[in-house]
Amino acid sequence: PPNIMEKLESQFLQDKQERNTAMIDVLQHLTAIKNETTFGFEDMRGEFRSLFEAYDEKVSVYKTQVDNITTHLATSEEEINNRIIKTMEELERVQSEQEERLDTCRSEVNSLRTHITNLETPIIMLTAASGSIAVVEAGKYDNNIDCEWIINLPAGNKILLKWIYIDMEIKDNCPYDYVTVKNLNTNQLEYG
């Protein structure tokens, strides 16, 4: 029994020492793993921090670029609107000029039409200080005839018009028989 106790005690101490050694090895191994993990985490944190800083920098650059593009688009839109407004104003001005030219052309065409109509009828030239002009030599005028005479004299001369005989229908339902005298230089009605 005492030997057995000593052996058991010795075995117990040896087992205890082996367990302690094994525990120390496990603790050292766990500490090493912990240190490696901690250093790994610190390295990873550093890398993540670097990545986030690079990301923030890129985002800042992109944000600046987007702001620049937005400003450029707003400026371009304003310039385009101004160009459109100027173009529309120019088109309206040109259209107004064209309408005025068209009105002038219509007036000239009407004047030319009158002139051509006058040329189709015989032209009577008065060479004396007085004389008479008529569409027909003898007889009657046709119905619905429009007679027009343009008398041109040098400036300063006066024109005296007399009707020896004029037969006009004076009826309420006939507004077509009339005589007017107009000064073409001033476009004023002198008589009628």
HELIX and SHEET records of a PDB file:
HELIX    1   1 PRO A    2  GLU A  120  1                                 119    
SHEET    1   A 2 VAL A 181  ASN A 183  0                                        
SHEET    2   A 2 GLN A 188  TYR A 191 -1                                        
END                                                                             
